[in-house]
């Protein structure tokens, strides 16, 4: 399947998100869905703290691992500041 791009969409919480990102990246998958501050997720989940994978955790993993990102940090910081107005 070398011509097929595989992506992943994870639900997580603060305690397990980095482990999930590391496992995903180690498996060769570099397309990772995420959401600002992890908002979203399944409202029927048993654990009310489980949500989408937080984009900021993906960014932290990439930075800590020395991987390059094409993310424009100025726009990212603007989006994070705005998200505080929307989500609190």
C-alpha positions as CSV (number, residue, x, y, z in Angstrom):
1,X,0.0,0.0,0.0
2,X,2.9,2.4,-0.7
3,X,0.7,4.8,-2.6
4,X,-1.9,5.1,0.1
5,X,-1.6,7.7,2.8
6,X,-2.8,6.5,6.2
7,X,-4.1,8.9,8.9
8,X,-5.3,8.4,12.4
9,X,-8.0,10.0,14.5
10,X,-7.5,9.4,18.3
11,X,-9.4,10.2,21.4
12,X,-7.3,10.7,24.5
13,X,-6.9,12.7,27.7
14,X,-3.9,14.6,29.1
15,X,-2.5,11.4,30.7
16,X,-2.2,9.3,27.6
17,X,-2.0,11.7,24.6
18,X,1.8,11.8,24.2
19,X,2.1,8.0,24.4
20,X,-0.5,7.7,21.6
21,X,1.2,10.2,19.4
22,X,4.6,8.5,19.9
23,X,3.1,5.1,19.0
24,X,1.4,6.5,16.0
25,X,4.6,8.3,14.7
26,X,6.7,5.2,15.5
27,X,4.4,3.1,13.3
28,X,5.1,5.3,10.3
29,X,1.8,7.2,10.4
30,X,2.5,11.0,10.1
31,X,-1.0,12.2,9.4
32,X,-2.6,12.8,12.8
33,X,-6.0,14.4,13.2
34,X,-6.2,16.8,16.2
35,X,-8.3,19.6,17.6
36,X,-7.5,22.9,19.4
37,X,-7.4,22.1,23.1
38,X,-8.7,18.6,22.3
39,X,-12.3,19.9,22.1
40,X,-14.8,17.4,20.7
41,X,-14.9,13.7,21.2
42,X,-17.6,11.3,21.9
43,X,-20.3,12.5,24.3
44,X,-21.2,8.9,25.1
45,X,-17.6,8.0,26.3
46,X,-17.5,6.5,29.8
47,X,-14.7,8.9,30.8
48,X,-16.0,12.5,30.6
49,X,-12.4,13.7,30.3
50,X,-11.8,11.8,27.0
51,X,-11.8,14.1,24.0
52,X,-10.1,14.6,20.7
53,X,-6.3,14.6,20.6
54,X,-5.1,18.2,21.4
55,X,-3.2,19.8,18.5
56,X,-0.9,21.4,21.1
57,X,0.2,17.9,22.2
58,X,1.1,17.0,18.6
59,X,3.1,20.2,18.3
60,X,4.9,19.5,21.6
61,X,5.8,16.0,20.5
62,X,7.2,17.3,17.1
63,X,9.2,20.0,18.8
64,X,10.5,17.7,21.6
65,X,11.5,15.1,19.0
66,X,13.3,17.6,16.8
67,X,10.9,17.1,13.8
68,X,10.3,20.0,11.5
69,X,6.8,21.3,11.1
70,X,5.4,23.6,8.4
71,X,3.1,25.2,11.0
72,X,3.1,29.0,11.1
73,X,3.6,29.6,14.8
74,X,2.3,33.2,14.6
75,X,-1.0,32.0,13.2
76,X,-1.0,29.2,15.7
77,X,-0.6,31.5,18.6
78,X,-3.3,33.7,17.2
79,X,-5.7,30.8,16.9
80,X,-4.9,29.6,20.5
81,X,-5.6,33.1,21.8
82,X,-8.9,33.3,20.0
83,X,-9.9,29.8,21.1
84,X,-9.7,31.0,24.7
85,X,-12.5,33.5,23.8
86,X,-14.6,30.7,22.2
87,X,-13.9,27.8,24.6
88,X,-12.7,29.5,27.7
